[in-house]
Amino acid sequence: MPEKATETTQTPDKTARYLLAKAEDAGQRRIKTYNFRRPDKFTAQQIQTVRMMHETFARLTSTSLSAYLRLFSHIRVAAVDQLTYEEFIRSIPNPATLMVIAMAPLNGYVLLETDPSLAFPMIDRLFGGQGKAVPFNRDLTDIEAKLMETLSDGLLGNLRESWSTIIDLQPRLISIETNPAFAQIVPPPEMVMLVSFEAKIGEAKGMINFCIPYLTIEPLIAKLSASYWFSHTKKSIHEGVVETVSGLKLETELYYKGESLSLRTIHKLKKGSCIKLPKYSEKEVFLRSGEKTVLKLRSEITKGGKDPVFRLETSSRLSNDGITEILPKKKDGELKNLLSAVSQKVTAEFKQGLSSLHEDIEQIRKKQDELAEQIYFNESVNDREEDDRRGNYSLTPFGFITMTQTDFLFMIIQQEHPQTIALVLSYIPAEMAGQILLRLPVELQIDVTERIALIDRTTPESLKACEQEIKKKLELFHMQEFKPVGGIKGVVDILNTSPRSVEKNIIEGLDKSNAELSEEIKKNMFVFEDIVLLDKKAVKILIAAVSKEELALALKKTDPRVNDFISQLLTKEEQEEIRHFQEIKSPAKITDIEEAQVRIVDRIRQLEENGKIIVARPGETV
């Protein structure tokens, strides 16, 4: 009695554990704790049926992924359980790869969640990589999300097939989310069924979770039983076999019984020999198929007519519907007319079959041409015709990218998967690829270079998805591109129209606050070619202030007007001296020439500051 009282005074959780321990000790059936705040909505039999359905999905997906990725893939059902949607969402990492799928004709949505440890290796493989796992902990980029969309087509087809025993499902991808908070397909307390798959794709391992809300699958609850599922499966298989067998075409033979012949007579038969046939009234004409008689001909004499009319008479359980057309009524009474009718009918069907076969072959040929276009040019025929009309068709992938878009392209792909960068750099011009590679971090440069060297084939769909996203982003950059204003040139233009006192104050102030900017402005306010703005007296002072060797180097690559202007102010000896230095310095580096011109401009600025020359602005008089 005391022991019994102790049992009843325990808390519910302690009581459950106590009863469970006693049951296990006694070898009895295990007791499951029941939560009245979260009642189960799926029975054990329904959960088992869903498991069997998705074992089919796992097998189909293993096969399709292996073929699509050209990488061994194995997927199996690990567990099927029911829980609240809130519990499921909390168990998902953030970021994640969540496919929101509509399940027409059912109401509502389901979620297909893929571990990043699987998503990124699949992306790597689709872009020609080895399917290596990259330790990324970030959201999918637009290009990667687009790629996962192309992958979802095969998954949805497998899902439809696995559910076909209970409903003709039409699944459709609605969106791909990376934040679980943005994938609230049902209220948090709502019960869901969770099908968890263990997946191995190449060397990558991870989980794929399929979340089915109770509200979505509720109309099918009555069908989620093993008896219904198996009976429907067997029935569908039987119907399929019957339909297939019924459509088979068998060879048939038309027999007409002749006279009985001895072996000696048969041996003497030759071309032109005659054999007696019984009269039609003996009813010995019949149709055989598979060594069995399926139709017999019966002759009748019509009223007022002399010639017999042949009708059909079945001698087996096979129906003669559709066969009567092969042997229509004949009133001429001649066997040759009967055989001629059969021959004409067979010939007509044969011609029709050949015509249909020719059309099928032509369609296949067109599909092959279109597929070749997609593989080699990455565009369908319709896309090519449309682009050709617009004048923007390119024969190579990423052919729409130009050298002027190098900066924009770098901004687009710098945060992408290394395999995505490798794919793009493999197709664009080498000079552009080199400039982009140079801007990447050193470690990423090495990784991308290795991937370019080892890149494998890519599917047309993957290449097309990448092209479309990059093209869309480049067009967006061009739409947002603003006309450049201000800058050094803007400052120079303003100072050139300002009074000398204002210009002097600004330059002196910048010398103190930003000497580098001040120097850049000075360089652009007067360049070497502006020497033609000086008066002849100032130029002669400049010629005397610089070495002839430096002047010769500065004049090697400059405007012919500058050469002519300075040559007029040189003596013959000075001209010969400069020509001599130019021959000695030939050829000269562009950088050496530009540096010589900068030094001469600096000398002009010094002479102006010392008051020895005056640099007149356009429109000013000295």
LOZA-619137 format. One record per residue (C-alpha): residue number from 1; z negated, x negated, y negated; residue in three letters. Coordinates in steps of 0.1 Angstrom, whole numbers, m for minus. Each point is the difference from the previous one (the first is absolute). Example, Ala and Ser with C-alpha at 12.3 -4.5 7.8 and 13.67 -1.06 7.14 Angstrom:
<pts>
> seq/Z/X/Y/type
> 1/m78/m123/45/ALA
> 2/7/m14/m34/SER
</pts>
This chain:
<pts>
> seq/Z/X/Y/type
> 1/0/0/0/MET
> 2/m8/m27/m25/PRO
> 3/32/m18/9/GLU
> 4/20/32/m6/LYS
> 5/m16/5/m34/ALA
> 6/9/m35/m10/THR
> 7/36/7/7/GLU
> 8/2/31/m22/THR
> 9/m16/m16/m30/THR
> 10/25/m29/m3/GLN
> 11/26/1/m27/THR
> 12/36/11/9/PRO
> 13/14/m35/1/ASP
> 14/m29/m13/21/LYS
> 15/3/30/23/THR
> 16/37/m6/6/ALA
> 17/m7/m37/8/ARG
> 18/m29/10/23/TYR
> 19/21/26/19/LEU
> 20/28/m25/2/LEU
> 21/m23/m27/15/ALA
> 22/m14/25/25/LYS
> 23/35/11/10/ALA
> 24/12/m35/5/GLU
> 25/m31/m9/20/ASP
> 26/6/30/23/ALA
> 27/37/m8/3/GLY
> 28/9/33/m16/GLN
> 29/29/7/m24/ARG
> 30/m2/m17/m34/ARG
> 31/m10/22/m29/ILE
> 32/19/m3/m33/LYS
> 33/m18/4/m33/THR
> 34/15/30/m19/TYR
> 35/0/1/m37/ASN
> 36/m1/36/m13/PHE
> 37/10/m12/m35/ARG
> 38/32/m14/13/ARG
> 39/11/22/30/PRO
> 40/28/m13/22/ASP
> 41/32/20/m3/LYS
> 42/20/m16/29/PHE
> 43/m9/4/36/THR
> 44/1/m29/25/ALA
> 45/31/15/16/GLN
> 46/18/2/m34/GLN
> 47/m9/m36/m8/ILE
> 48/14/m11/34/GLN
> 49/32/19/m6/THR
> 50/5/m17/m34/VAL
> 51/m6/m33/17/ARG
> 52/27/7/25/MET
> 53/24/10/m27/MET
> 54/m6/m32/m20/HIS
> 55/3/m22/31/GLU
> 56/36/11/m1/THR
> 57/1/m9/m37/PHE
> 58/m15/m35/8/ALA
> 59/26/m7/27/ARG
> 60/29/11/m22/LEU
> 61/m13/m20/m30/THR
> 62/m5/m31/21/SER
> 63/37/2/11/THR
> 64/14/8/m35/SER
> 65/m20/m26/m18/LEU
> 66/9/m27/25/SER
> 67/37/8/m5/ALA
> 68/m2/4/m38/TYR
> 69/m21/m31/m7/LEU
> 70/15/m21/29/ARG
> 71/m35/m8/8/LEU
> 72/m22/10/30/PHE
> 73/m21/29/m10/SER
> 74/m26/19/21/HIS
> 75/m20/30/m12/ILE
> 76/m25/20/20/ARG
> 77/m24/29/m7/VAL
> 78/m35/m15/m4/ALA
> 79/m20/31/m8/ALA
> 80/2/36/m11/VAL
> 81/m29/15/m17/ASP
> 82/m10/26/m26/GLN
> 83/m19/m7/m33/LEU
> 84/m1/11/m36/THR
> 85/28/m11/m24/TYR
> 86/m27/m17/m21/GLU
> 87/m10/m22/29/GLU
> 88/36/m9/7/PHE
> 89/7/m9/m37/ILE
> 90/m32/m22/m2/ARG
> 91/11/m19/31/SER
> 92/34/m10/m16/ILE
> 93/2/m33/m19/PRO
> 94/12/0/m36/ASN
> 95/28/m9/m4/PRO
> 96/16/16/30/ALA
> 97/34/13/11/THR
> 98/m1/38/2/LEU
> 99/30/21/8/MET
> 100/m4/36/m12/VAL
> 101/21/22/24/ILE
> 102/9/37/m3/ALA
> 103/0/17/34/MET
> 104/24/29/m5/ALA
> 105/0/27/12/PRO
> 106/m38/m6/1/LEU
> 107/m19/2/m33/ASN
> 108/m17/m30/m15/GLY
> 109/4/m37/5/TYR
> 110/m11/m28/24/VAL
> 111/m7/m37/m7/LEU
> 112/14/m30/19/LEU
> 113/m21/m30/m9/GLU
> 114/11/m36/9/THR
> 115/m21/m31/m3/ASP
> 116/11/m26/m25/PRO
> 117/m1/m25/29/SER
> 118/29/20/15/LEU
> 119/18/12/m32/ALA
> 120/7/m35/m15/PHE
> 121/12/m16/32/PRO
> 122/25/29/4/MET
> 123/12/m5/m36/ILE
> 124/3/m37/7/ASP
> 125/21/7/31/ARG
> 126/22/26/m16/LEU
> 127/10/m26/m27/PHE
> 128/10/m26/26/GLY
> 129/m34/m17/5/GLY
> 130/m18/m9/32/GLN
> 131/m25/29/m3/GLY
> 132/m28/m23/m11/LYS
> 133/m33/15/m12/ALA
> 134/m7/m7/m36/VAL
> 135/m36/4/m12/PRO
> 136/9/24/m29/PHE
> 137/m26/23/m14/ASN
> 138/20/19/m26/ARG
> 139/20/32/m5/ASP
> 140/36/3/13/LEU
> 141/26/m9/m26/THR
> 142/28/25/m8/ASP
> 143/24/m20/22/ILE
> 144/m25/m1/29/GLU
> 145/m7/37/m3/ALA
> 146/37/7/0/LYS
> 147/4/m21/31/LEU
> 148/m28/20/18/MET
> 149/18/32/m9/GLU
> 150/31/m13/20/THR
> 151/m23/m8/29/LEU
> 152/m16/35/m1/SER
> 153/33/17/11/ASP
> 154/m3/m13/35/GLY
> 155/m37/8/2/LEU
> 156/5/36/m11/LEU
> 157/28/4/26/GLY
> 158/m25/m11/27/ASN
> 159/m26/23/m13/LEU
> 160/24/30/2/ARG
> 161/9/m9/36/GLU
> 162/m37/m3/11/SER
> 163/m8/34/m15/TRP
> 164/31/17/13/SER
> 165/m18/14/30/THR
> 166/m20/24/m22/ILE
> 167/20/3/m32/ILE
> 168/34/m9/m16/ASP
> 169/m16/m23/m26/LEU
> 170/19/m11/m32/GLN
> 171/m22/m28/m14/PRO
> 172/9/m14/m34/ARG
> 173/m15/m29/m19/LEU
> 174/m14/12/m34/ILE
> 175/m14/m33/m14/SER
> 176/m16/m33/8/ILE
> 177/m34/m6/m15/GLU
> 178/m21/m32/0/THR
> 179/m33/15/m14/ASN
> 180/m17/24/24/PRO
> 181/m14/19/m31/ALA
> 182/35/11/m8/PHE
> 183/6/15/35/ALA
> 184/m23/30/m1/GLN
> 185/20/23/23/ILE
> 186/m30/22/9/VAL
> 187/m35/4/m14/PRO
> 188/m25/m27/11/PRO
> 189/m21/22/23/PRO
> 190/30/13/19/GLU
> 191/3/m10/37/MET
> 192/29/m21/11/VAL
> 193/13/m14/33/MET
> 194/4/m38/m1/LEU
> 195/24/m17/24/VAL
> 196/m5/m38/0/SER
> 197/26/m24/13/PHE
> 198/m4/m36/9/GLU
> 199/32/m19/m10/ALA
> 200/13/m34/6/LYS
> 201/32/m10/m18/ILE
> 202/10/m36/9/GLY
> 203/m32/m20/m6/GLU
> 204/m15/26/m25/ALA
> 205/m26/24/12/LYS
> 206/m15/30/m17/GLY
> 207/m7/38/0/MET
> 208/22/29/m8/ILE
> 209/m19/33/m7/ASN
> 210/15/35/0/PHE
> 211/m22/25/m18/CYS
> 212/8/37/7/ILE
> 213/m21/26/m20/PRO
> 214/m12/31/19/TYR
> 215/16/22/m26/LEU
> 216/34/m15/8/THR
> 217/m2/2/37/ILE
> 218/m19/33/2/GLU
> 219/31/22/8/PRO
> 220/6/m21/31/LEU
> 221/m36/0/14/ILE
> 222/9/25/27/ALA
> 223/28/m23/13/LYS
> 224/m22/m31/1/LEU
> 225/m8/5/37/SER
> 226/10/m21/29/ALA
> 227/14/30/19/SER
> 228/22/11/m29/TYR
> 229/12/m36/m7/TRP
> 230/9/m8/36/PHE
> 231/16/34/7/SER
> 232/21/m3/m32/HIS
> 233/10/m35/9/THR
> 234/11/9/35/LYS
> 235/19/30/m12/LYS
> 236/18/m19/m27/SER
> 237/10/m27/26/ILE
> 238/12/27/25/HIS
> 239/21/17/m27/GLU
> 240/14/m33/m11/GLY
> 241/11/m8/35/VAL
> 242/16/34/6/VAL
> 243/18/m2/m33/GLU
> 244/13/m35/9/THR
> 245/11/9/35/VAL
> 246/16/33/m12/SER
> 247/22/m20/m23/GLY
> 248/13/m24/26/LEU
> 249/37/2/7/LYS
> 250/11/m1/37/LEU
> 251/34/m6/15/GLU
> 252/15/31/15/THR
> 253/28/5/25/GLU
> 254/23/30/6/LEU
> 255/7/6/37/TYR
> 256/27/21/17/TYR
> 257/m2/3/37/LYS
> 258/33/m8/17/GLY
> 259/12/2/36/GLU
> 260/m17/m19/27/SER
> 261/17/m34/5/LEU
> 262/m1/m23/30/SER
> 263/m6/m37/m4/LEU
> 264/36/m6/10/ARG
> 265/12/23/m27/THR
> 266/m22/m16/m26/ILE
> 267/12/m35/10/HIS
> 268/37/12/m6/LYS
> 269/m8/14/m35/LEU
> 270/19/m17/m28/LYS
> 271/12/7/m35/LYS
> 272/19/33/0/GLY
> 273/m16/13/32/SER
> 274/m9/38/m2/CYS
> 275/m32/16/12/ILE
> 276/m4/37/6/LYS
> 277/m27/17/m20/LEU
> 278/m15/34/10/PRO
> 279/5/30/m22/LYS
> 280/m23/6/m30/TYR
> 281/m15/30/18/SER
> 282/m17/m23/23/GLU
> 283/m24/m10/m28/LYS
> 284/m1/m37/9/GLU
> 285/1/m15/m35/VAL
> 286/m34/m14/m12/PHE
> 287/m16/m24/m24/LEU
> 288/m22/m27/13/ARG
> 289/m25/m23/m18/SER
> 290/m23/m25/15/GLY
> 291/15/8/35/GLU
> 292/m12/36/m4/LYS
> 293/20/31/m7/THR
> 294/m10/15/m34/VAL
> 295/28/25/m6/LEU
> 296/25/19/22/LYS
> 297/32/17/m11/LEU
> 298/7/35/10/ARG
> 299/34/16/m2/SER
> 300/7/36/m9/GLU
> 301/32/21/m4/ILE
> 302/0/19/m33/THR
> 303/13/35/m1/LYS
> 304/37/2/m5/GLY
> 305/3/m38/4/GLY
> 306/11/m22/28/LYS
> 307/m15/m33/m10/ASP
> 308/m36/m7/8/PRO
> 309/m27/m5/m26/VAL
> 310/m25/m28/6/PHE
> 311/m36/7/m9/ARG
> 312/m31/m22/5/LEU
> 313/m28/6/25/GLU
> 314/m32/m22/1/THR
> 315/m11/m12/33/SER
> 316/m32/m18/m12/SER
> 317/m29/7/m23/ARG
> 318/18/m17/m29/LEU
> 319/12/23/m27/SER
> 320/37/1/m8/ASN
> 321/m6/6/m37/ASP
> 322/22/m25/m19/GLY
> 323/20/m9/32/ILE
> 324/21/32/m1/THR
> 325/18/m15/m29/GLU
> 326/11/m29/21/ILE
> 327/18/23/24/LEU
> 328/14/29/m19/PRO
> 329/18/29/16/LYS
> 330/35/m7/13/LYS
> 331/26/27/6/LYS
> 332/29/m22/11/ASP
> 333/m14/m3/35/GLY
> 334/9/m37/1/GLU
> 335/m25/m26/9/LEU
> 336/17/m25/m23/LYS
> 337/m8/22/m30/ASN
> 338/m36/1/10/LEU
> 339/m2/m38/3/LEU
> 340/20/m3/m32/SER
> 341/m26/21/m18/ALA
> 342/m28/m21/13/VAL
> 343/18/m32/m9/SER
> 344/7/13/m36/GLN
> 345/m36/9/m4/LYS
> 346/m13/m33/12/VAL
> 347/26/m18/m21/THR
> 348/m11/19/m31/ALA
> 349/m36/m8/6/GLU
> 350/9/m36/6/PHE
> 351/19/m3/m32/LYS
> 352/m29/17/m19/GLN
> 353/m24/m24/16/GLY
> 354/22/m30/m10/LEU
> 355/3/14/m35/SER
> 356/m38/4/m3/SER
> 357/m5/m35/15/LEU
> 358/24/m15/m25/HIS
> 359/m19/17/m29/GLU
> 360/m33/m14/14/ASP
> 361/15/m35/3/ILE
> 362/13/3/m36/GLU
> 363/m35/10/m12/GLN
> 364/m15/m29/19/ILE
> 365/25/m24/m16/ARG
> 366/m8/13/m35/LYS
> 367/m37/m4/7/LYS
> 368/6/m35/12/GLN
> 369/19/m8/m32/ASP
> 370/m28/15/m21/GLU
> 371/m26/m19/20/LEU
> 372/19/m32/m6/ALA
> 373/0/8/m37/GLU
> 374/m37/5/0/GLN
> 375/m7/m32/20/ILE
> 376/23/m23/m20/TYR
> 377/m1/16/m34/PHE
> 378/m33/19/3/ASN
> 379/16/32/m14/GLU
> 380/13/32/15/SER
> 381/37/10/m5/VAL
> 382/m10/27/m25/ASN
> 383/m23/m24/m19/ASP
> 384/29/m25/m1/ARG
> 385/25/25/m13/GLU
> 386/m25/13/m27/GLU
> 387/m9/m36/m11/ASP
> 388/37/m9/0/ASP
> 389/7/29/m24/ARG
> 390/m28/m12/m22/ARG
> 391/12/m36/1/GLY
> 392/m32/m14/13/ASN
> 393/8/m5/37/TYR
> 394/m11/m33/16/SER
> 395/11/m14/33/LEU
> 396/m32/m19/6/THR
> 397/m37/11/1/PRO
> 398/m17/m5/m34/PHE
> 399/34/m7/m15/GLY
> 400/m9/21/m31/PHE
> 401/m25/m26/m11/ILE
> 402/12/m24/m27/THR
> 403/m13/m34/m13/MET
> 404/m12/17/m32/THR
> 405/m24/21/21/GLN
> 406/m18/m30/14/THR
> 407/m32/5/m20/ASP
> 408/m1/37/8/PHE
> 409/6/m6/37/LEU
> 410/m28/m25/1/PHE
> 411/m24/25/m15/MET
> 412/10/26/26/ILE
> 413/m4/m22/32/ILE
> 414/m27/m25/m9/GLN
> 415/m27/23/15/GLN
> 416/20/11/30/GLU
> 417/m5/m10/36/HIS
> 418/13/m36/6/PRO
> 419/26/13/24/GLN
> 420/13/24/m26/THR
> 421/4/m29/m25/ILE
> 422/17/m21/27/ALA
> 423/24/29/7/LEU
> 424/10/4/m36/VAL
> 425/4/m37/m7/LEU
> 426/22/m3/31/SER
> 427/26/23/m16/TYR
> 428/0/m8/m37/ILE
> 429/19/m31/m14/PRO
> 430/m17/m33/8/ALA
> 431/m5/m9/m36/GLU
> 432/m19/32/m7/MET
> 433/m20/m4/32/ALA
> 434/m9/m35/m10/GLY
> 435/m13/11/m34/GLN
> 436/m22/27/16/ILE
> 437/m13/m23/28/LEU
> 438/m10/m25/m27/LEU
> 439/m22/26/m17/ARG
> 440/m20/9/31/LEU
> 441/m33/m17/9/PRO
> 442/5/m31/21/VAL
> 443/m15/15/32/GLU
> 444/22/30/m3/LEU
> 445/31/m22/m6/GLN
> 446/m6/m17/33/ILE
> 447/m6/33/18/ASP
> 448/31/17/m15/VAL
> 449/22/m30/8/THR
> 450/m11/0/36/GLU
> 451/7/37/3/ARG
> 452/35/m4/m15/ILE
> 453/8/m27/26/ALA
> 454/m12/22/29/LEU
> 455/12/34/m13/ILE
> 456/13/24/27/ASP
> 457/22/30/m1/ARG
> 458/m11/30/m21/THR
> 459/9/36/5/THR
> 460/24/17/m24/PRO
> 461/m26/26/m9/GLU
> 462/m26/m27/m9/SER
> 463/25/m19/m21/LEU
> 464/11/32/m17/LYS
> 465/m36/10/m8/ALA
> 466/m7/m34/m16/CYS
> 467/32/1/m20/GLU
> 468/m6/35/m14/GLN
> 469/m36/m8/m12/GLU
> 470/10/m33/m17/ILE
> 471/30/17/m16/LYS
> 472/m21/28/m13/LYS
> 473/m26/m24/m14/LYS
> 474/27/m21/m17/LEU
> 475/15/31/m16/GLU
> 476/m35/9/m12/LEU
> 477/m5/m35/m16/PHE
> 478/33/4/m18/HIS
> 479/m10/34/m13/MET
> 480/m32/m14/m14/GLN
> 481/15/m31/m14/GLU
> 482/m6/m3/m38/PHE
> 483/21/m18/m26/LYS
> 484/m17/m33/m8/PRO
> 485/m14/m2/m36/VAL
> 486/m19/m25/m19/GLY
> 487/m6/m34/16/GLY
> 488/8/m34/m16/ILE
> 489/34/12/m11/LYS
> 490/m16/29/m18/GLY
> 491/m24/m22/m18/VAL
> 492/28/m25/m10/VAL
> 493/22/28/m13/ASP
> 494/m29/13/m21/ILE
> 495/m10/m34/m14/LEU
> 496/36/m8/m8/ASN
> 497/1/30/m24/THR
> 498/m35/m7/m15/SER
> 499/m8/m21/m31/PRO
> 500/m6/m37/6/ARG
> 501/m37/4/m10/SER
> 502/m6/27/27/VAL
> 503/18/m21/26/GLU
> 504/m21/m31/m9/LYS
> 505/m33/19/1/ASN
> 506/8/16/34/ILE
> 507/11/m33/16/ILE
> 508/m30/m19/m13/GLU
> 509/m23/28/13/GLY
> 510/16/0/34/LEU
> 511/m3/m38/2/ASP
> 512/m38/4/m1/LYS
> 513/m3/32/22/SER
> 514/28/m5/25/ASN
> 515/18/m33/m3/ALA
> 516/22/6/30/GLU
> 517/13/33/m14/LEU
> 518/5/m16/m34/SER
> 519/21/m28/16/GLU
> 520/21/25/19/GLU
> 521/8/19/m32/ILE
> 522/9/m32/m19/LYS
> 523/24/m9/27/LYS
> 524/18/33/m2/ASN
> 525/0/2/m38/MET
> 526/24/m30/m2/PHE
> 527/20/m12/30/VAL
> 528/23/m30/3/PHE
> 529/32/21/m6/GLU
> 530/m15/11/m34/ASP
> 531/8/m35/m13/ILE
> 532/32/15/m14/VAL
> 533/m22/20/m24/LEU
> 534/m12/m32/m17/LEU
> 535/19/m14/m29/ASP
> 536/19/m33/4/LYS
> 537/m26/m21/m19/LYS
> 538/m28/12/23/ALA
> 539/21/m8/31/VAL
> 540/6/m35/m12/LYS
> 541/m37/m5/m5/ILE
> 542/m6/13/35/LEU
> 543/27/m24/15/ILE
> 544/m18/m29/m17/ALA
> 545/m34/12/14/ALA
> 546/10/2/37/VAL
> 547/13/m26/24/SER
> 548/38/1/7/LYS
> 549/m8/0/38/GLU
> 550/m21/31/m3/GLU
> 551/26/17/m22/LEU
> 552/27/m9/25/ALA
> 553/m20/16/28/LEU
> 554/m7/32/m19/ALA
> 555/37/4/m9/LEU
> 556/13/m2/36/LYS
> 557/m5/37/9/LYS
> 558/0/20/m32/THR
> 559/21/24/m21/ASP
> 560/34/m17/m10/PRO
> 561/m7/12/m36/ARG
> 562/m32/m22/m1/VAL
> 563/20/m30/13/ASN
> 564/27/4/m26/ASP
> 565/m25/6/m28/PHE
> 566/m20/m32/7/ILE
> 567/31/m21/8/SER
> 568/13/7/m35/GLN
> 569/m32/m16/m14/LEU
> 570/1/m31/22/LEU
> 571/17/m33/m9/THR
> 572/26/m15/24/LYS
> 573/m26/m25/12/GLU
> 574/m25/27/6/GLU
> 575/25/21/19/GLN
> 576/9/m30/22/GLU
> 577/m36/m7/6/GLU
> 578/m7/36/11/ILE
> 579/30/1/23/ARG
> 580/m12/m32/16/HIS
> 581/m34/14/7/PHE
> 582/15/32/14/GLN
> 583/21/m20/25/GLU
> 584/m30/m20/10/ILE
> 585/m21/32/5/LYS
> 586/28/18/20/SER
> 587/m8/20/19/PRO
> 588/m32/13/m15/ALA
> 589/m26/25/12/LYS
> 590/m1/33/m18/ILE
> 591/m38/m3/m4/THR
> 592/4/m34/m17/ASP
> 593/25/14/m24/ILE
> 594/m22/30/m9/GLU
> 595/m30/m23/m5/GLU
> 596/20/m22/m24/ALA
> 597/10/31/m20/GLN
> 598/m36/11/m2/VAL
> 599/m10/m34/m14/ARG
> 600/27/2/m26/ILE
> 601/m12/35/m10/VAL
> 602/m36/m13/m3/ASP
> 603/13/m28/m22/ARG
> 604/18/26/m23/ILE
> 605/m33/20/m2/ARG
> 606/m19/m32/m10/GLN
> 607/26/m9/m27/LEU
> 608/m3/36/m14/GLU
> 609/m39/m2/0/GLU
> 610/3/m34/m19/ASN
> 611/23/16/m25/GLY
> 612/29/m23/8/LYS
> 613/24/28/10/ILE
> 614/1/38/m4/ILE
> 615/9/23/29/VAL
> 616/17/30/m15/ALA
> 617/m2/34/18/ARG
> 618/31/22/5/PRO
> 619/7/15/m34/GLY
> 620/m21/m25/m19/GLU
> 621/15/m24/m25/THR
> 622/m13/m35/m6/VAL
</pts>
